Amino acid sequence: MTAVHTPGAPWVEDGQLVSTNPATGAEAGRFPVASADDVAGAVERAREAGRWWAGLGFAGRKARLLRWRALLAQQITELADLVNRESGKPAAEAIVEAIAAIEHVDWSARNARRVLGPRKVRSRPVLAEFSAHLEYQPFGVVGVIGPWNYPVVTPLGSIAYALAAGNAVVYKPSEYTPAVGQWLVDSFARVVPEHPVFEIVHGLGDVGAALCRSGVGKVAFTGSTATARKVMAACAETLTPVLMEAGGKDAMIVDSDADLDRAAEAAVWGGLTNAGQTCIGIERVYAVEPVYDAFVTKVVERAEKLTVGAGKGADIGPITMPAQLDIIRRHIDDALARGGRAVLGGPESVQPPYVKPTILVDVPEDSAAVREETFGPTLTIRRVRDADEAVELANAVPYGLGGSVFGRRRAVAIARRLRSGMSAINSALTFVGMSTLPFGGVGDSGFGRIHGEDGLREFGRAKAITQRRGPSVLPAQTFERTPKDVDRIVKVVKLLYGRTR
C-alpha cells in the first residue's frame, strides 16, 4: 500500500527527510537523517574546525563573513525562490526576510572586534596596583536549532553572530525547511572551503535532542515555548547554557492621537505578513474608545484586499505546518462561541492549506484567541477606555516578546510600560531588522538575546584578567598583612565609601 502524506508535512523515507511545498505538495528536497553518532561526528568535526576559525582572529573572520554576505546578496532571488518552493512563503516576503539576514551578517562581522575584543577596564582605588582587562572568548561549538517560519533571518541571527564571535556552528534546521538550511550551509562552504566551520544535521526532534546532549558549548533555540522547555531540560543534563527565543502573543496599542491610516496599515502588515506565522506578529490590538470604530473600519478595508494563494502575486501564502490549521480554526471557533464577532472572515476562512484574513472583535480576554499563540492571519481588536487599560491587558498574557504602539504624545511612555523585550513606535516588527538592537523576550517568550552587541556577547564567554603593575598600597590579599595594614585599610574604606553621597 502506498503511504499517503499530507502536503507540507515532512516525513522520513529510506533514511531520508523528505520536504514538500505545503500548497502544491511538490517535493523540495531529500536529506539524510542524522543519527546520534552522526550528530556527535558533526560536533567533533566542527570542534576541530573551530580551532582554526578562532585562530583566524577577528580580521580573518570578518573578511570571510563579508564574502558570505556578498554571496547572499548576489543570490538573494535564488534564496527567496527556494524559500517559496519549500515553505510556500511569497517570494517578495522571502526577499524582505533575506535582506534583514544579510544586514545581520554584515553588522556582526564588522562589529565583533569592537564588542568582544580585548580591552582595558578601569581599575578601582582598593586595587589600584592592578590593571584590569576584559575579553570574550568563543565557546568552541554552538548548536543552533532553527525554525521554519523565518528559515533565513532567524537562524542567521544566531549563526552569523556565533561565527563572528569565533565559534564553529552545528545547525539543525526545522524539518519543514531543510532545503533552505542546506543552502545556507553550502553557500558558506563556497567562501570558507578550508574547514567545516558551519555544519548541518537533518532530522526530527530526536536530532535536536541529540545536538543538545552532544557536548556543544552553547545551544541557541528558536521555536515554540513547549519545545523550548524540552530543549532546556535536555541541555540541563550537561549544564549546557542556552539561548531561548520562544513564542509570542504581541499586542499593538492605538492611542487617541495616533495616525489611524498608518496604524491600520501596520496592524495588517504586522498581523498578517507570512500568513500570521510570525513570532513577533501582532495578534492582539487594543484601540482606545475615541478611535476604535474608525480604526476597525480601516483595518478591515485593508485586510479584505489581500490576496491568498500560491501564485507570485499573492500577498498571503499557505500555512506551512498543517497541524497549525486546527489551532487557528479552534481559536476562531472559540472566540465566536464566547461572544466575539468576525468583522472579516471567520470559520469559513480556514481553507486548507490556506487561511484567509480574519478580524475578530468583542473577544473575551480569557479566550484562546487572546491568551494562546495563534500563528495564523487573524487579529483580535478590543475597545479600551484609555492607554492604561490597554497596557494592563497587553501585559496580562505570559508571553513578552515584542509589541507596537501608535500615538504621539504618550507613545514612548506607553512603549516602555509594555512587558516585552522589544517595542516599535508608529511601526510594527521593525526591531527585527535593526542590527544594532538586541532581539529577544521575557516570560514565556524566552530569554537571552540575538542581534546587536548583546547578541554578540551571547556567543562569547567573558574572560576577566587582572595584572599587577606595582606594589600593594593596601595589602589585603596576603597573609603577610600586619595589624597596622588592616587599620590603614579600614580607614581608607571609611574614607572612600563611608559617605552617603
N, C-alpha and C positions, 0 to 999 in steps of 0.2 A: 504493500500500500504506500502511495506517495504521501509524504508528510505535507501538511498544509501550514503555511507560515503567514503570519499577519504582516502586511506591508509596513516597513519601518522598524519592525521589531527584529533585533539581531538574533541569530541562532548559531550553534556550533554544529558543523558537519565535517566529518572525517578530520577532526583536529583543527579545523579552520573556522575562524569567526567570520560569519557572512553578514555584510552590511547592505541594507537596501534603502531606497528612497521611500519615505512614508507616504508620498502621494501616488507614485506610479508603481511601486514595488520593484523597480529596476535595480539590479544589483550594482552596488557602488564599489565593492571590493571584497577580497577574502584575505585573511591574515592569520598566521599561525598562532594558536592559543598557547600562551606560555605556561609551563608547569612551574611548580615551586623551585625546582632545580634551575629552570631557565631564568627565573627572576633572580635567584642567587648569583647565577653566572653573569647576568647583565650588570648587577650591582658591583661585582668584583671587577669586571672589565672597566666600568665607569670609575671605580676607585683608583685603578692604576692610571687611567687616562686623566683623572682629576689631578693627580700629582703633576703631570706635565702641564695641564691647563693652569693650575695655580702658579706654576713656575714661570709662566709667560709674563706675569706681572700685569698691572692694570693697563699699561700701554699696549702690550701684546694682545690682551683680550679685547680691548677697545677696538683695535684695528680689525680683528676678525668679526666682532659683533656688528660693526658698521658695514662690513662687506655683506653680512647676512641681511642687515636692514635694507641695503641696496637691492639685493636679490628679491626680497619680499616685495619691495616697491615695484620693481620691474615686472614681477609676475603676479601682481595683485589681482588682475582679472582672472588668471588661471586658477588662483587660490579661491576666489569668490565663486567661480563656476563649480569647483569641487564641493564647496560648502553647500551650494544649491543642490547639486546632484545627490549628495548624501543625506542632508538634513531637511531639504525642502525649503530652506530659508530663501526668500527672494534675493537674487544676485546683488541688487542695489544695496540691500541691508548688509549683505556679506561684505561689500566694498567698505561701507562705513565701519564695520567691525574691524576689518583688516587695517584700515587707516589708524585706528586707535592702537592696535597692536604694534604697528611699525613705529609709532611715536614712542611707545614704551621701550622698545628695543633701543631706539636712538638715545633716549634720556638716560636709561640705566647704564649704557656703555660710556656715555660722556661724563657721568657724574659719580661713578663708582669710586674713583681715586679720591675725590674731594670728600666724599661722605665716609668712606671706610678706611682710607689710607692712614698710615701712622701720623700722629700729630702730638704736639706738646700740649699738656694741660696745665693750667696754673696750679702751683703748689699753695698750701695753706701755712699760716705762721707757725703752727705747732710742729710742722715737719718741713721747715724752710730749708733744711740741709739736703732735701731730696728733690730731684726733678720728677715730673710725672708725665707719662706718655700713654696714649691710648691708640689701639688699632683694632680692626675687626678681621678675624681670620676665618676662612671658609670652613664649613662643616665637613667637606670632603665630597660626599654624595648626597644630593637632595632628591627625595622621591616626590613626584608631583602626580596627583590624581585629579584629572580634569573632567569638566562637564561637557554635555552635548549641546547645550543651548547657545553657547558662545564658544565654539571649539577652537577659536584662534586667539582672541584677545584675552580671554580669561586664563587659560593655561600659560600664555606668554607673560602675563602679569606676574607669574611666579618664575617661570623658566628663564626669561631674559634677565631678571634681577638676580636669580641664583647664579647664572653663568657669569654675569658681570662681577659678582662678589667672589668669584674664583672657584665655585663648585662645579662638579660634574652633575648631570641630571639623568635620572631614570624616570621616564614618563609613562604612565598608564592612562591612555585616553579613555573616554567613555566608550562602551561597547556600541553605542549608537553612532559614533563618529570616528571610527578607527582610521578611515582613509585620510581624513584631514590631519589626524595626529601623525600618521606615517609620512605624509607630505612635508610637514614641518620638520621632522627629524631628517628626512632625506635632503631637504633644502639646506639645512645646517651642515650636513656632511659634505655638501658640494663646496662650501667655503672653508670648512675645517676638516680636511680629509685625513689628517695625520693620525688622530686617535679618536676612539668612540666616546667623546665627551658627552654627547647627548644621545642616550639610548632609549629604546621604546619596548614595552611589553604589552601584549594584547590579551584580552580576555574579559571574563565577567567579574563579579565581586570577589571571588576567591583569589584572583590575581592581585587585586588591590590589597587584600588582606595579607598575601604573601609579601608584597612590597613593604607593608607596614612592619613586618617581622623580619625583614631581610638584613637589618643592620645599617640602614642608611642613617645619615647624621640628623636628618630632619624630614618631616613629611608635610607637604603643603596640599591641602584638600579643598576642593570646591564641589559642592553638591547639596543634597537635602540635609536638613537638621537631623533626621533619623539616621542617615548614613554617617553623618559626622560623628555621632555618638559611637557608632561601631568602629570607626577609624580610630577614634581616641582610645577606645578600650583595647584595641589591638596594639596600638603604639605604647600604651601604658605598661604592657608586659615587659618591655625593654627600656622604659623611661625615654623613649624616642620623642623629642619635642615635636609639636605640631603647630600648624597654622591652619585655622578653620574659617573658611568662608562659606557659610551655610545659607539657609533660605531667608526670605524676606516677605513682608506684607506692607510695603511702603505706602505712605499717605501723602496726599497733597492738600495743603490748606489754601483756600482762596479767601482773602480778606476783602473788606468792603471797598478799599481803594485800589483793587487790582485792575489791570488791563484785562478785561474779560476775553477778548479775542485771543490774546496771546496765552492766557491761562487755559482756554479751551483747546487751543492747538497743542499745547504742551501736555495736557491731560490725555488727549487722544494718542499722541505720539508715545508718551511715557507709559500708557497703559496697554496699548495695542501693538506696538512695534514687536517684531518677531513673534507675532500671534500671542502676545502676552507672556511668552516664555522667557522672562527676564527676572533675575533675582532682585534687581533694583527697580523693577517695573512699578508703576503707580497702580495699585489695586483698589485703594480707597481714596475718596475725595471728600473733604469737609468744606462746604461753602457757607459763608455767613449769610444770615437771613436777607439782608438788602439786595444781594446779588445772586442768590441761589437760583431763582427761576430763569433769569436771563442766561446764567452760566450753563444750566442743564440744556436749555434750548440750543445754545451754541455748540455744546459737545455733541449732541445728537446730530445736528446739521453736518458736522464734520465726519463723524463716525459712519454715518449711513452712506457716505460717498465712497468709502474704501472698498476696493475690490478684493475678492478672496479667490485663490486658486493656485495652480501650479505654473501658469503662464508667466512670461517675462515681465508683463506689465502689472502683475498682481501686487497689491500692497501687503496682503497677509497670506502667508503660506500655510501649509498643513501643521497640525500638531505632531511634533516629531515622535514623541513617545506615546504609543497607542493607549497605554493604561491611563494616561492623563485625561483622556476624553471622559472617562467615567467620573473622575474627580470634578471636572468642570461641570458636567451635567448635574451631579449631586449638589454642587454649590448653587447652581441656578434654581433647581427644583426646591431646595431647602429655603432659599431666600423668598421665593414666591409663596411657598406654603406657609411661611411665617409672617405674611402680610406685605412683603415687598412687591414692587411693581416693575415691570420691564418697559421702559420708555423706548427702547430699541432692542430688537432681538427677543430672546427668551429661550425656552427649551428647544424650539424648532431650529435654533441657531447651530445646535450640535449636529453636524452632518459629516460623520467620519469620512476622511481624516481631517476635515476642516471644522472650525467653529467660527461663525460669523460674529461681528462685533455685537456685544450685549451690554446695555447700560441699565443698571438697576438702581431704583430709588426706594426710599422708605424701608430699607432693610434693617432689621433689628441688629444691634451691635453684638449680640451673643450668637449670631448665626454663623454657619460655616463660611459663608461668602465674605464675612468681615474678619473672622478670627483665624482662618486657615489660609495657607498659601494656595491660590487657585491655579496660577501658572497657565492662564488662558486669556483670550482677548475680551475680558469683562471688566467693568468698572462699577463700583458702588459709589453713589453720590448721596451725601447726607446733608440736610439743612441743620445749621447750628446757630445759636443765638449770637456768638461772638468768637473771637480768636482764642480766648481762654478755654472755652468748651472744646474747640477744635483740637487744641494741643492736648487736652486731657484725654480725648477719645483716641487721638493718633498714638498716644503713648500707652494705651491700655492693652495692647497685644504684647506677647512675649518676644516678638521679633524687634530688631532695631538696626536695620541695615542702612537704608537711605531715606530720602524724603524730599519734598518740594514745598516752597511757599511762594505764593503770588500776592503781591501787595507793594506798598511804597513806604509809608511812614513807619510801620511796625515790623516789616518783613524780616529784618536782620534779627531783631529781638525774638521773634517767633521761631525762626530757624534754630537759634541757639537753644531754645527750650525743647526741641524735639529730641527724644531719646533715640538717637541714631548715630551711626558712625560718620554719616555724610548728609549734607543738605544742599539743595540747589535753590537759589532765589531767582524768581522770574524765569525759570527754565526747568527742565527735568532731565535727569540722568547725566548731566554734563560733567560731573565729577569723575566719571569713569575714564574719560579721555584726557583728563588733566594730569599729566605725568608727574607734575611737581607735588601732587597731593596724595596722601595715603588713602587706601581704599580698604574698607572692612567694617564690621558691625559690632554690635553688643548683644547680650542676651542670647536668644535662640538663633541669632544670625551669626554667631561665632565670635572669634577673637583673633588678634594678630592683624597685620596689615601687609598688603602688597602695594606697589606703586610708591613713588616719591622716596624721600630719604628714609622714612620709616620702613618702607618696603625693602630697600637695600639692606638695612640693618637686620631685618628678619633673617637674612641668609648669611649672616656672619656672627661669629662668637666674639663678644667683647673681650679683648685682651688688655689688661691693665699692667703697666710696668713702672716701677719706681727705680730711681738710680741715685745713689749717694753722690753728692757734689761737694761735700765739706763735712767738717766735724759737727757733732750734735751739740747745739747750744743748750737744749733741754733733753738730756739723755734719759728718756723714759723707757725705751725698749731695750733694756740691758740689765743684767743682774749686778753690774758694776756701778749702778747709780748709788749715790750717797744720800743720807738724810737731808743734807743741805740741798742736793739736787732736787729732791722731792719738794722741799719747801719752796724752792725757786719756781718749780713747775706749777705749784698751787697758786702762787702769786701771779704768775703770768696768765694762767687760765682765768682767774678772777678779773684781771685787768682787761683781758680780751673779750670775755664772754659774760661777765657779771653784770653788765649794764642792761637795761631793759630796751634800749634803742640801739 
